[in-house]
Amino acid sequence: MRRDQASGAVGENGQGIAAPARSAPPAIALTIAGSDSGGGAGIQADLKAFSALGVYGASVITAVTAQNTRAVTRVHDIPVDVVSAQIAAVLDDLDVAAVKIGMLSSPEIVAAVADALAGFSGHVVLDPVIVSKSGAKLLRDEAIAALRERLIPRASLITPNLPEAAALLGVDPVLDAAGAERQGMQLQALGPAVLMKGGHGEGAECTDILLRTGEAPLRFTAPRLETANTHGTGCTLSAAIAAECAKGADLAEAVRAAHAYLHEAIRAADTLKVGAGHGPVHHFYRQWELHQ
């Protein structure tokens, strides 16, 4: 039988099957973060969010963690030169439109990522991962200063939760929206737009506040959902923002779409029933509904 050279497919009578017309290349986003062996956060959550939102995902692993829904039991940093080589390999070949940055545990890795992205002109969304959902420290104290000095000024947007914002500023955390806005403005003075996440706040509603230079603050509010399955929410939100930016949305549109996506992924989280601790959000709630 003859194999069709264009498609590689073979018909029942030995005739080649015409290949489908090529579509436009996909939007591409790159995640630079740690690996979560439990699949709920980090690189795994980012790639799931990219895929769920129709974006091709590339990845650079900065650390390998041994973790599940209950705890992080081991963290192994990837050698700095390997982190740099991964970034160079991706950017040398793929047309990356947006980068999401997550777990960077050491000052050396922070510096390597900052240097590797020096010539990158697309969107950079930085999620300053400091502590895991289970309480494990994922960013060393000495790396916080490096993050503040080397990467935050380079980012288009940073997405701290309330404890992370306080750690970056060296102050006590706040719980109210007014305090969150005040701390967000202090972080904005370092250069990037800031999305202050309200998941650690109080009240029946959860409010995220987007602060941009020369623009009025934008608030994204949703009812606070009662569930223990919120592992990977920060990773997922920042990855979703990067995905929307990669597709061409402006920052406000990207945050609005990502906020809505995450809310529904949390709402559907209890249907997954993964693990005995803080389970993951349901990244594919839209897609899986079609097959149930």
N, C-alpha and C positions, 0 to 999 in steps of 0.2 A: 504493500500500500504506500501511497505517496503522502508525505507530510507537507502540509501547506507552509511555505516559508514565512509568510507574514504572521500567522497566528499560532503555528505549531499544532493546529487541530487537524484531525483526520476524520472524514465522513465515513458513513457506513459502506459506501461503494468505493472507497479509496479516494474520493474527491476532497480537496481542501475546503475548509469552511472559512469564509471570509472573516477577517478580524473586525471587531467593532471599531468604528471611528474613534480616534483618540480624543479625549476631552481635554479641557484646559488643565494645567498642572494644579495640584491642590495648594491651598494655603499651608505654610509650614511654620511650626513653632518648635522651639528648643527648650527643654527643661534641663536645668543644671541643679542637681539636688541629690539627696541621699536615697538609698534604696530601703524600702520597708518590706521585709520578708513576709509580713502578714498581708500585704497587698492593699492596705487601706489608706496609706498616706505616701508622702515622698514621690519618687519617680513613678511608682505604679499608679498613684492617684492622678498625677499630672497627665500621664499618657492616656488614662481612661477618660479624663475630662476632655482632652484634645480630641480623641476619637469620637466621643459622644456628641461633640459640637462640630464635627465635620472637618477637623484639621489634622493634617499629617504631623505626627510627633516624632522628634528626634530627642536623644537623651545623652546627658553627660553625668556620670555617677561620681559624686564627691566622697561618698562614704557608704559602707555596707553595714546595715544594722541587723541584729538578730532581735526581732520583736514580733509580738502578736497583739491581740486586742487588749491584753492585760498589762504588758510590760515591755520595756526595752532591756534586753539582758546583755547585749554586747554591741560596741560600736568600733568599726575598723575604718580608719581614714584611708582613702585611696592616695597613693603617692602623688605629690604635687605635679611632677612632670607628666604623669599619666592623665591627670585632670586637664592640664594645658593641651596635651596631645589630642584628647577627645574633642575639645572645643575647636581646635584648629582643623581637625579632620572634618567635622560637620560643616563649619563655616566655609571651608575651602570648596565644598562640593554642592551643598544644599542651599537653596534660595530662602534662607530663614527670614521671616518677616517680624517675628517677635520672640523674645527670650524671657522665660520665667526662671528666677533664681530662688532656690529654697535653702536647704541645709548646707551650711559652710562652717565646719566645726572649728577650724584653726585660722590664725592670722595669715599663715602661709597660703592656704587655699583661697582665702578672700583676696589676697594680693594677686594670686595666679589668675583668678577669674577676672579681676579688674583689668589686668594687663591683656588677657586674651580677648577681651571685648572692647579694647581701646578703639579699634577701627570700625566697630559695628554701628550702623546708622539706624537700625530699627528700634522698635519699642523694647524696653527692658522693665519687667515687672519684678520687683524684689520683695519676697516674703521673708522677713527677718525671723527665721525659725530659731527659737531659743530653748523652749521646753516642749517635750512631747505631751500628747494628751494624757499619758500615764504618769507624767511628772518627771521624766528623765531629762537631765540637762543635755542639750544637743549643740549648744554653742558655748565654747569656753569664754570665761570672763575677758581674757586678753584679746579675744577675737571681736568683741563688741566694738572696741575702739577702732579696729581696722575696718569693720563694716561701716561704721559711721564716717570714717575719713576717706576710704577708698571707693566704696561701692554705692553708698546712698547718694552722693552727688552725681554719680553716673546714671542712676536709674531714672526712668520716666515716671514711675509710680512705685511707692512702697506701701505695703499692706499690713501694718502691725495691728495685733490685737492690743487690748489695754495694758496687760502686763508687759508685752514686748515694747510698746511705746515708752513706758516708764523706765524699762531697763536701758533703752537707747539714750534716754535723756538723763539717767542717773537720779530719778526722783521716785516718789511713791505713786503707785497706780491710782487711777480715778475710776469711779463707777458710773458717773453721770455724763450725759451728752455734752453739757457745757464744759466740763473738765476735759473730755475727750477732744473737743474742738480746740480748746486752748493748747493742749499738748500737741495736737496735730499741726497747729500753726508753728509751733517751735520746731518741729521736725521739717516742716516745709521750708523753713529758713535755710536748711542745709542744701536745698536745690530741687528736689523732686516734688511732684504732686503726691499727696498723701491720702490714703483711704484708711480712716480709723474704724476698725471693726468693733462692733458693739456686742459680740457674743458673750463677753465676760461681764457685761453690764447688768443692771438690775431692771426690773419692770416686766410687764406683760408683752412689750414689744422690743424687738432687736433693731437698732438703728446703726447703719454704717454711714460715715460722713466723708464725702470727697472734698478735699481742699486743693485748689489750684490757684496759681498766681494770677491775679487780676480778675478772678471769677468769684461769684458768691458761692458759699458752701452748698453742696447738694447732699440731701439726706435720702437714704434708701431704707425704708422701714418695712418690717414684716412682723407678723405675730411670732412670739417666741414659742417654739415647738417643744413639747415635753417628750424627750427621748434621750436615752443614754448612748445612742449610736451616732456619735458626732466625730468619730476618728477621721482625720484628714480633711476637716472643713476648711482650714486655712490654706492648705495646699491646693485643694480643689478650687476655691474661689480665685486665688491668684492665677492658677493655670487657666481657668475659664476666661478671666480678663485677658490674658495673653492670647488665648485662642481667638477671642472676638477682635482684638487688635490686629492679629495676623490676617483676619478676613477683611479688614479695612474699616472697622468701626472706629469712631473717635473715642476718646477716653471715657467721656460720660456715657455714651451708648454702650461701650464695652462693660463698664461697671454695672449699668442697669441690667443688661442681659445676663451677666454672670451672677448677680445677686438673685435674680429670679430663678436661674437654673439651680443654684445651690439650695435655695429654699425648698424647691420641689425634691431635690435629691435627699435632703434631710427628712422631708415629709415621708418619703418612701423607704427610709433607712430600715425601719423595723420589719419590713417584709423580707429583708435579706437573711436575717438570723445567722450571722457569721460571728463565731467566737463567743467567749463567755464574759468578755469585758466590754470596753467601749468599741462597739462594732463600727464598720465604715458606713459612710453615706452611700446611697445607691446611684452611682454615676450613670448607669444605663437604664434609668427608670423609663425613659421614653421608648427605647429600643426593645426592652424586654417585655413591655406591655403588649407589643405587637405579636409576641410569640406565646402568649399565655391563653 
